Amino acid sequence: RAATWLDSLPSQVSEIFITASGTDEISSVVRQRFQEIPVNPLTAGEIMEITRCYLEGFAKALSGVQESHISNSALLNKPETLMVFLEELLQFGVHEKLGEFVEGYLSARNVEEFYGRVLERLDKDFGFKRMQDVFSWMIMCENGVPEEALKKHLGVNNIEWVALYAAVLPFLSVSGGYLAMDDANMSSAAEKHYGIAVLR
């Protein structure tokens, strides 16, 4: 899967393969040629540093209390989940209610519930039926969906498509005009949230 949370690679690194823990997606041939490095959960200090650096790029900052709440959340100790949260944070524009917003996400009991709240926000912005269509296509087509085909199916204009595309891009991989789901947590949450039945 794509490592959207990796900004760049060291000069001595030419290729990187990322798989979920507990899977055996890397063949023995690949294991012989490449070094295998586990990605450990982020520490509170690392979460705080990533959060500050990312938000500074958009001229935004949090209070000390908000930073502490975020950095000590067990939900955000994986890079991909932290980046999803930070993207949600950037979408929220009511500064006076920022504390309430942070608590709303971090009070989730588990990662699936956290992603469910992201989906609720998308439903509010774009409509339940539209998002159900988007995620159904993405999940059912394992090899990806042609961008133009999805756009035509949804019946959206260019301006609507740009906003929708930007909203779901954090969960996708894009190659040759095809869009594919690239976030297992989001796929699982979307299947439950939208009632998508997948035969495996």
MILOPA-12795 format. One record per residue (C-alpha): chain; x, y, z; residue in one letter. Coordinates in steps of 0.25 Angstrom, whole numbers, plus 2048, in hexadecimal, padded with zeros to 3 digits. Each point is the difference from the previous one (the first is absolute). Last residue first. Example, Ala and Ser with C-alpha at 12.3 -4.5 7.8 and 13.67 -1.06 7.14 Angstrom:
% residues 2
+-------+-----+-----+-----+------+
| chain |  c1 |  c2 |  c3 | resn |
+-------+-----+-----+-----+------+
|     A | 837 | 7FC | 81D |    S |
|     A | 7FA | 7F2 | 802 |    A |
+-------+-----+-----+-----+------+
This chain:
% residues 200
+-------+-----+-----+-----+------+
| chain |  c1 |  c2 |  c3 | resn |
+-------+-----+-----+-----+------+
|     A | 7C7 | 7CD | 7FF |    R |
|     A | 7F2 | 804 | 7FC |    L |
|     A | 7FE | 80F | 804 |    V |
|     A | 7F3 | 805 | 805 |    A |
|     A | 800 | 80F | 802 |    I |
|     A | 7F6 | 805 | 80B |    G |
|     A | 804 | 80E | 7FF |    Y |
|     A | 807 | 802 | 80E |    H |
|     A | 804 | 7F1 | 801 |    K |
|     A | 807 | 7FF | 7F3 |    E |
|     A | 805 | 80F | 802 |    A |
|     A | 807 | 7FC | 80D |    A |
|     A | 807 | 7F4 | 7FA |    S |
|     A | 805 | 808 | 7F4 |    S |
|     A | 804 | 80B | 809 |    M |
|     A | 809 | 7F7 | 808 |    N |
|     A | 805 | 7F9 | 7F4 |    A |
|     A | 805 | 80E | 7FA |    D |
|     A | 804 | 7FF | 7F1 |    D |
|     A | 7F3 | 800 | 7F9 |    M |
|     A | 802 | 801 | 7F1 |    A |
|     A | 7FF | 80B | 7F6 |    L |
|     A | 804 | 7FE | 7F1 |    Y |
|     A | 806 | 80B | 7F7 |    G |
|     A | 80D | 7F9 | 7FE |    G |
|     A | 802 | 7FE | 80F |    S |
|     A | 7FA | 806 | 80C |    V |
|     A | 800 | 7FA | 80E |    S |
|     A | 7F4 | 804 | 809 |    L |
|     A | 7FD | 803 | 80F |    F |
|     A | 806 | 80E | 800 |    P |
|     A | 7F9 | 803 | 7F3 |    L |
|     A | 7F2 | 7FF | 805 |    V |
|     A | 7FE | 80F | 803 |    A |
|     A | 808 | 806 | 7F5 |    A |
|     A | 7F9 | 7F7 | 7F6 |    Y |
|     A | 7F2 | 806 | 805 |    L |
|     A | 805 | 80E | 7FF |    A |
|     A | 805 | 7FF | 7F2 |    V |
|     A | 7F4 | 7F8 | 7FC |    W |
|     A | 7F6 | 80B | 804 |    E |
|     A | 808 | 80A | 7F8 |    I |
|     A | 801 | 7F7 | 7F4 |    N |
|     A | 7F1 | 7FC | 800 |    N |
|     A | 7FB | 7F4 | 806 |    V |
|     A | 7F7 | 7F5 | 7FA |    G |
|     A | 805 | 7F6 | 80A |    L |
|     A | 801 | 7F5 | 7F5 |    H |
|     A | 807 | 80A | 7F7 |    K |
|     A | 80B | 803 | 80B |    K |
|     A | 801 | 7F2 | 803 |    L |
|     A | 803 | 7FC | 7F1 |    A |
|     A | 809 | 80C | 7FF |    E |
|     A | 809 | 7FC | 80B |    E |
|     A | 801 | 7F1 | 7FB |    P |
|     A | 7FD | 7F8 | 80C |    V |
|     A | 80B | 7F7 | 807 |    G |
|     A | 805 | 7F2 | 800 |    N |
|     A | 7F8 | 7FB | 80C |    E |
|     A | 7F3 | 806 | 7FA |    C |
|     A | 7F6 | 7FD | 80B |    M |
|     A | 806 | 809 | 80A |    I |
|     A | 802 | 80D | 7F7 |    M |
|     A | 7F2 | 7FE | 7F9 |    W |
|     A | 7F9 | 7FF | 80E |    S |
|     A | 809 | 80B | 806 |    F |
|     A | 7FB | 80A | 7F5 |    V |
|     A | 7F2 | 7FB | 800 |    D |
|     A | 7FE | 801 | 80F |    Q |
|     A | 807 | 80E | 800 |    M |
|     A | 7F5 | 805 | 7F6 |    R |
|     A | 7F5 | 7F9 | 808 |    K |
|     A | 804 | 806 | 80D |    F |
|     A | 801 | 80E | 7FC |    G |
|     A | 80D | 808 | 7FC |    F |
|     A | 804 | 809 | 80C |    D |
|     A | 7F7 | 7F9 | 80B |    K |
|     A | 803 | 7F2 | 7FA |    D |
|     A | 80F | 803 | 800 |    L |
|     A | 7FF | 804 | 80F |    R |
|     A | 7F9 | 7F3 | 803 |    E |
|     A | 80B | 7F9 | 7F9 |    L |
|     A | 80A | 806 | 808 |    V |
|     A | 7F8 | 7FC | 80D |    R |
|     A | 800 | 7F2 | 7FB |    G |
|     A | 80F | 800 | 7FE |    Y |
|     A | 801 | 803 | 80F |    F |
|     A | 7F6 | 7F5 | 803 |    E |
|     A | 809 | 7F6 | 7F8 |    E |
|     A | 80C | 805 | 807 |    V |
|     A | 7FA | 7FD | 80E |    N |
|     A | 7F8 | 806 | 80B |    R |
|     A | 7FF | 80E | 7F9 |    A |
|     A | 801 | 80B | 80B |    S |
|     A | 80C | 805 | 7F7 |    L |
|     A | 7F7 | 805 | 7F5 |    Y |
|     A | 7F6 | 808 | 807 |    G |
|     A | 80A | 804 | 80A |    E |
|     A | 808 | 807 | 7F5 |    V |
|     A | 7F3 | 807 | 7FB |    F |
|     A | 7FC | 805 | 80E |    E |
|     A | 80E | 806 | 802 |    G |
|     A | 7FF | 806 | 7F2 |    L |
|     A | 7F3 | 807 | 803 |    K |
|     A | 805 | 80E | 800 |    E |
|     A | 809 | 7FE | 7F4 |    H |
|     A | 7F4 | 7FD | 7F7 |    V |
|     A | 807 | 7FB | 7F3 |    G |
|     A | 801 | 7F1 | 801 |    F |
|     A | 806 | 7FB | 7F3 |    Q |
|     A | 80E | 801 | 805 |    L |
|     A | 7FD | 7F8 | 80C |    L |
|     A | 7FA | 7F5 | 7F7 |    E |
|     A | 80D | 7FF | 7F9 |    E |
|     A | 807 | 7FF | 80D |    L |
|     A | 7F8 | 7F5 | 804 |    F |
|     A | 802 | 7F8 | 7F3 |    V |
|     A | 80F | 803 | 802 |    M |
|     A | 800 | 7FA | 80E |    L |
|     A | 7F9 | 7F4 | 7FB |    T |
|     A | 80A | 7FD | 7F6 |    E |
|     A | 80C | 803 | 80A |    P |
|     A | 7FB | 7F6 | 80A |    K |
|     A | 800 | 805 | 80F |    N |
|     A | 7F3 | 809 | 7FD |    L |
|     A | 7F6 | 7F7 | 807 |    L |
|     A | 808 | 7FF | 80C |    A |
|     A | 7FE | 80E | 803 |    S |
|     A | 80B | 807 | 808 |    N |
|     A | 805 | 809 | 7F5 |    S |
|     A | 7F2 | 805 | 7FD |    I |
|     A | 7FC | 804 | 80E |    H |
|     A | 80E | 806 | 803 |    S |
|     A | 7FF | 808 | 7F3 |    E |
|     A | 7F2 | 805 | 803 |    Q |
|     A | 804 | 804 | 80E |    V |
|     A | 80C | 808 | 7FB |    G |
|     A | 7F8 | 807 | 7F6 |    S |
|     A | 800 | 7FD | 7F1 |    L |
|     A | 807 | 806 | 7F4 |    A |
|     A | 7FD | 803 | 7F2 |    K |
|     A | 808 | 807 | 7F5 |    A |
|     A | 7FE | 7F5 | 7F6 |    F |
|     A | 80E | 7FA | 801 |    G |
|     A | 800 | 803 | 80F |    E |
|     A | 7F4 | 7F6 | 801 |    L |
|     A | 809 | 7F4 | 7FA |    Y |
|     A | 80C | 804 | 809 |    C |
|     A | 7F8 | 801 | 80D |    R |
|     A | 7F8 | 7F3 | 7FE |    T |
|     A | 80D | 7F9 | 7FC |    I |
|     A | 807 | 805 | 80C |    E |
|     A | 7F4 | 7FD | 80A |    M |
|     A | 7FF | 7F2 | 7FA |    I |
|     A | 80F | 7FD | 802 |    E |
|     A | 800 | 805 | 80E |    G |
|     A | 7F4 | 7F7 | 804 |    A |
|     A | 807 | 7F4 | 7FA |    T |
|     A | 7FC | 7FB | 7F2 |    L |
|     A | 7FD | 7F1 | 7FF |    P |
|     A | 80B | 7F8 | 7FA |    N |
|     A | 802 | 7FE | 7F1 |    V |
|     A | 807 | 7F3 | 7FF |    P |
|     A | 80D | 800 | 7F7 |    I |
|     A | 803 | 7F5 | 7F6 |    E |
|     A | 80D | 802 | 7F8 |    Q |
|     A | 7FE | 7FC | 7F1 |    F |
|     A | 806 | 7F6 | 7F7 |    R |
|     A | 7FD | 7F3 | 808 |    Q |
|     A | 7F2 | 805 | 804 |    R |
|     A | 7FC | 803 | 7F2 |    V |
|     A | 803 | 7F2 | 7FC |    V |
|     A | 7F9 | 7FA | 80C |    S |
|     A | 7F3 | 808 | 7FB |    S |
|     A | 7FA | 80C | 807 |    I |
|     A | 7F1 | 7FF | 802 |    E |
|     A | 801 | 7F7 | 80D |    D |
|     A | 7F7 | 807 | 809 |    T |
|     A | 800 | 802 | 80F |    G |
|     A | 804 | 80F | 7FF |    S |
|     A | 7FB | 807 | 7F3 |    A |
|     A | 809 | 801 | 7F5 |    T |
|     A | 80A | 80B | 7FB |    I |
|     A | 80A | 7FF | 7F5 |    F |
|     A | 80B | 80A | 7FE |    I |
|     A | 809 | 802 | 7F4 |    E |
|     A | 80C | 809 | 7FD |    S |
|     A | 806 | 803 | 80E |    V |
|     A | 80E | 806 | 800 |    Q |
|     A | 7FB | 80E | 7FE |    S |
|     A | 7F7 | 800 | 80C |    P |
|     A | 7F1 | 7FF | 7FD |    L |
|     A | 7F6 | 80C | 7FF |    S |
|     A | 7F3 | 804 | 807 |    D |
|     A | 7FC | 7F3 | 805 |    L |
|     A | 7F1 | 801 | 805 |    W |
|     A | 7FB | 7FC | 7F3 |    T |
|     A | 807 | 7F3 | 801 |    A |
|     A | 7F9 | 7F8 | 7F4 |    A |
|     A | 7FC | 7F2 | 802 |    R |
+-------+-----+-----+-----+------+
